[in-house]
Amino acid sequence: MRRLRPREPRSGAAIPWHEEGEEPDYRFSLANERTFLAWIRTGLVLLAGAVAVAQFVQPLAHSEAGLLTALAWGASLAGIAVLLLVWRVR
């Protein structure tokens, strides 16, 4: 099979991918970076919260299963309440 290699552009010829599009506004790039960092921060907080719950609830798992179930229901209802509040405000 023959290997293909990129052709060198002819002298004076414009490279097509430099001709298309415009330079993006720097504010969009910064906003995208802030959004990405916010998602990472949220993920780390959720992970830390899960570790904390696992550490505190683990000793209770064998003795009081009802408390664990109540904690899970409470967290679920709190999450639903936050979602409804955000949806209503928006």
N, CA, C and O of each residue as an XYZ file, in Angstrom:
360
protein
N       0.846     -1.174      0.000
C       0.000      0.000      0.000
C       0.889      1.234      0.000
O       1.880      1.303      0.728
N       0.533      2.174     -0.800
C       1.336      3.379     -0.940
C       1.024      4.361      0.176
O      -0.144      4.616      0.468
N       2.045      4.908      0.796
C       1.852      5.905      1.860
C       1.636      7.270      1.237
O       2.351      7.690      0.327
N       0.639      7.934      1.750
C       0.369      9.288      1.275
C       0.996     10.275      2.233
O       0.975     10.074      3.447
N       1.535     11.305      1.706
C       2.087     12.358      2.554
C       1.456     13.675      2.141
O       1.063     13.844      0.986
N       1.360     14.595      3.062
C       0.715     15.868      2.719
C       1.538     16.628      1.692
O       2.768     16.640      1.724
N       0.818     17.256      0.790
C       1.495     18.070     -0.217
C       1.911     19.388      0.378
O       1.215     19.943      1.229
N       3.002     19.876     -0.049
C       3.444     21.211      0.345
C       2.635     22.228     -0.449
O       2.449     22.059     -1.654
N       2.152     23.276      0.203
C       1.399     24.282     -0.553
C       2.317     25.007     -1.530
O       3.497     25.238     -1.266
N       1.728     25.354     -2.659
C       2.498     26.111     -3.644
C       2.823     27.482     -3.084
O       2.063     28.036     -2.290
N       3.915     28.006     -3.488
C       4.299     29.332     -2.988
C       3.248     30.348     -3.410
O       2.829     30.390     -4.567
N       2.838     31.150     -2.465
C       1.837     32.174     -2.735
C       0.410     31.658     -2.658
O      -0.530     32.453     -2.689
N       0.229     30.360     -2.560
C      -1.122     29.806     -2.475
C      -1.613     29.888     -1.031
O      -0.876     29.591     -0.091
N      -2.842     30.287     -0.882
C      -3.416     30.393      0.462
C      -3.826     29.006      0.950
O      -4.335     28.193      0.179
N      -3.606     28.752      2.205
C      -4.021     27.487      2.794
C      -5.513     27.603      3.101
O      -5.921     28.538      3.791
N      -6.334     26.681      2.607
C      -7.787     26.859      2.697
C      -8.332     26.949      4.116
O      -9.284     27.696      4.341
N      -7.778     26.232      5.077
C      -8.365     26.261      6.412
C      -8.070     27.562      7.135
O      -8.707     27.853      8.147
N      -7.136     28.342      6.654
C      -6.895     29.657      7.242
C      -7.848     30.708      6.679
O      -8.041     31.769      7.273
N      -8.432     30.405      5.539
C      -9.330     31.366      4.912
C     -10.736     31.304      5.491
O     -11.447     32.309      5.478
N     -11.149     30.163      5.992
C     -12.527     29.995      6.434
C     -12.709     30.461      7.868
O     -11.809     30.323      8.696
N     -13.880     31.012      8.154
C     -14.241     31.376      9.516
C     -13.580     32.654      9.998
O     -12.798     33.294      9.294
N     -13.924     32.993     11.218
C     -13.372     34.184     11.858
C     -12.750     33.784     13.179
O     -13.015     32.706     13.709
N     -11.933     34.654     13.691
C     -11.354     34.430     15.012
C     -12.473     34.591     16.044
O     -13.152     35.618     16.044
N     -12.685     33.605     16.924
C     -13.781     33.724     17.895
C     -13.503     34.829     18.911
O     -12.354     35.144     19.217
N     -14.573     35.398     19.416
C     -14.453     36.416     20.451
C     -13.888     35.765     21.710
O     -14.337     34.688     22.104
N     -12.925     36.398     22.335
C     -12.270     35.806     23.500
C     -13.248     35.589     24.653
O     -13.029     34.716     25.492
N     -14.322     36.373     24.703
C     -15.292     36.209     25.789
C     -15.980     34.852     25.731
O     -16.288     34.266     26.769
N     -16.224     34.348     24.520
C     -16.832     33.027     24.389
C     -15.886     31.943     24.883
O     -16.305     30.997     25.550
N     -14.617     32.088     24.553
C     -13.638     31.098     25.014
C     -13.536     31.108     26.531
O     -13.460     30.051     27.157
N     -13.535     32.295     27.124
C     -13.456     32.382     28.583
C     -14.725     31.842     29.236
O     -14.658     31.191     30.279
N     -15.872     32.108     28.632
C     -17.128     31.590     29.182
C     -17.163     30.065     29.096
O     -17.627     29.400     30.023
N     -16.678     29.516     27.995
C     -16.624     28.056     27.874
C     -15.704     27.454     28.927
O     -16.010     26.408     29.500
N     -14.588     28.106     29.179
C     -13.661     27.594     30.187
C     -14.279     27.663     31.584
O     -14.119     26.739     32.382
N     -14.984     28.757     31.877
C     -15.644     28.866     33.184
C     -16.700     27.787     33.354
O     -16.826     27.208     34.433
N     -17.457     27.510     32.304
C     -18.474     26.470     32.371
C     -17.838     25.106     32.601
O     -18.319     24.317     33.415
N     -16.758     24.833     31.884
C     -16.062     23.562     32.056
C     -15.545     23.413     33.480
O     -15.681     22.349     34.084
N     -14.955     24.472     34.018
C     -14.439     24.414     35.383
C     -15.570     24.259     36.400
O     -15.397     23.599     37.424
N     -16.722     24.863     36.121
C     -17.865     24.703     37.026
C     -18.346     23.254     37.037
O     -18.705     22.735     38.094
N     -18.358     22.597     35.884
C     -18.749     21.187     35.841
C     -17.758     20.326     36.606
O     -18.154     19.409     37.324
N     -16.480     20.614     36.458
C     -15.472     19.849     37.199
C     -15.651     20.070     38.696
O     -15.597     19.123     39.480
N     -15.863     21.326     39.089
C     -16.052     21.627     40.510
C     -17.279     20.900     41.057
O     -17.234     20.348     42.156
N     -18.364     20.898     40.301
C     -19.578     20.214     40.732
C     -19.346     18.716     40.869
O     -19.807     18.096     41.828
N     -18.641     18.145     39.925
C     -18.338     16.719     39.999
C     -17.495     16.371     41.211
O     -17.733     15.358     41.869
N     -16.505     17.214     41.511
C     -15.665     16.959     42.681
C     -16.453     17.093     43.981
O     -16.239     16.331     44.924
N     -17.364     18.064     44.027
C     -18.185     18.232     45.228
C     -19.103     17.027     45.419
O     -19.266     16.544     46.539
N     -19.701     16.540     44.336
C     -20.559     15.359     44.443
C     -19.760     14.132     44.878
O     -20.236     13.325     45.675
N     -18.557     13.999     44.356
C     -17.715     12.878     44.754
C     -17.339     12.976     46.226
O     -17.391     11.980     46.948
N     -16.960     14.169     46.675
C     -16.611     14.350     48.087
C     -17.821     14.099     48.984
O     -17.689     13.514     50.059
N     -18.994     14.540     48.547
C     -20.208     14.286     49.320
C     -20.526     12.802     49.408
O     -20.950     12.311     50.454
N     -20.319     12.092     48.307
C     -20.567     10.648     48.326
C     -19.606      9.934     49.272
O     -20.001      9.011     49.984
N     -18.350     10.360     49.276
C     -17.376      9.756     50.191
C     -17.761     10.051     51.637
O     -17.670      9.175     52.497
N     -18.189     11.280     51.906
C     -18.581     11.643     53.270
C     -19.793     10.835     53.727
O     -19.820     10.338     54.853
N     -20.787     10.705     52.866
C     -21.970      9.922     53.231
C     -21.587      8.464     53.462
O     -22.073      7.832     54.400
N     -20.720      7.936     52.611
C     -20.302      6.540     52.778
C     -19.553      6.336     54.094
O     -19.698      5.292     54.731
N     -18.765      7.308     54.502
C     -18.014      7.176     55.747
C     -18.920      7.267     56.971
O     -18.728      6.541     57.946
N     -19.906      8.157     56.919
C     -20.775      8.333     58.079
C     -21.873      7.282     58.162
O     -22.307      6.932     59.259
N     -22.325      6.778     57.028
C     -23.455      5.864     57.005
C     -23.003      4.410     57.146
O     -23.783      3.566     57.587
N     -21.785      4.112     56.788
C     -21.310      2.731     56.821
C     -21.475      2.067     58.192
O     -21.930      0.924     58.238
N     -21.134      2.715     59.306
C     -21.361      2.057     60.593
C     -22.838      1.842     60.913
O     -23.178      0.944     61.683
N     -23.716      2.654     60.332
C     -25.144      2.528     60.613
C     -25.818      1.479     59.744
O     -26.943      1.072     60.034
N     -25.162      1.039     58.695
C     -25.795      0.147     57.725
C     -26.209     -1.175     58.350
O     -27.248     -1.726     57.985
N     -25.435     -1.689     59.267
C     -25.753     -2.987     59.856
C     -26.777     -2.868     60.981
O     -27.554     -3.793     61.220
N     -26.777     -1.741     61.662
C     -27.650     -1.634     62.828
C     -29.011     -1.032     62.509
O     -30.026     -1.493     63.030
N     -29.047     -0.024     61.673
C     -30.315      0.667     61.425
C     -30.516      0.882     59.929
O     -30.099      1.907     59.391
N     -31.137     -0.052     59.269
C     -31.390      0.070     57.836
C     -32.457      1.120     57.560
O     -32.444      1.747     56.500
N     -33.382      1.322     58.498
C     -34.438      2.315     58.315
C     -33.892      3.725     58.238
O     -34.391      4.547     57.470
N     -32.870      4.010     59.031
C     -32.249      5.336     58.997
C     -31.596      5.585     57.648
O     -31.667      6.693     57.115
N     -30.968      4.571     57.102
C     -30.330      4.689     55.796
C     -31.364      4.951     54.707
O     -31.136      5.768     53.815
N     -32.483      4.270     54.777
C     -33.555      4.478     53.807
C     -34.140      5.879     53.940
O     -34.410      6.537     52.935
N     -34.336      6.334     55.159
C     -34.863      7.686     55.379
C     -33.891      8.737     54.857
O     -34.313      9.745     54.292
N     -32.610      8.511     55.040
C     -31.604      9.444     54.534
C     -31.635      9.498     53.008
O     -31.527     10.574     52.422
N     -31.781      8.353     52.374
C     -31.848      8.307     50.911
C     -33.098      9.019     50.396
O     -33.032      9.767     49.420
N     -34.243      8.785     51.054
C     -35.474      9.472     50.648
C     -35.366     10.979     50.860
O     -35.819     11.762     50.026
N     -34.772     11.378     51.963
C     -34.601     12.805     52.230
C     -33.725     13.482     51.194
O     -34.029     14.587     50.745
N     -32.642     12.826     50.812
C     -31.766     13.395     49.788
C     -32.480     13.471     48.445
O     -32.323     14.447     47.712
N     -33.262     12.449     48.120
C     -34.010     12.456     46.862
C     -35.042     13.575     46.835
O     -35.159     14.293     45.841
N     -35.785     13.724     47.916
C     -36.793     14.787     47.976
C     -36.161     16.173     47.948
O     -36.710     17.095     47.343
N     -35.017     16.325     48.595
C     -34.320     17.613     48.553
C     -33.867     17.928     47.134
O     -33.963     19.074     46.694
N     -33.376     16.930     46.420
C     -32.968     17.140     45.029
C     -34.132     17.525     44.141
O     -34.008     18.416     43.300
N     -35.261     16.860     44.323
C     -36.454     17.191     43.541
C     -36.938     18.594     43.871
O     -37.356     19.331     42.977
N     -36.889     18.971     45.141
C     -37.309     20.321     45.539
C     -36.424     21.381     44.898
O     -36.922     22.413     44.447
N     -35.133     21.139     44.855
C     -34.222     22.103     44.225
C     -34.516     22.210     42.736
O     -34.543     23.313     42.190
N     -34.736     21.079     42.071
C     -35.049     21.115     40.643
C     -36.340     21.874     40.368
O     -36.404     22.667     39.429
N     -37.368     21.638     41.178
C     -38.632     22.349     40.984
C     -38.485     23.842     41.246
O     -39.087     24.656     40.545
N     -37.700     24.204     42.236
C     -37.476     25.613     42.538
C     -36.757     26.311     41.391
O     -37.130     27.415     40.995
N     -35.731     25.666     40.863
C     -34.993     26.253     39.738
C     -35.893     26.365     38.522
O     -35.853     27.372     37.816
N     -36.714     25.334     38.263
C     -37.599     25.364     37.113
C     -38.637     26.474     37.253
O     -38.975     27.137     36.272
N     -39.136     26.675     38.455
C     -40.161     27.696     38.674
C     -39.587     29.105     38.561
O     -40.234     29.995     38.009
N     -38.384     29.311     39.076
C     -37.757     30.632     39.016
C     -37.389     30.983     37.587
O     -37.496     32.138     37.175
N     -36.964     30.009     36.850
C     -36.537     30.243     35.482
C     -37.739     30.523     34.636
O     -37.609     30.751     33.434
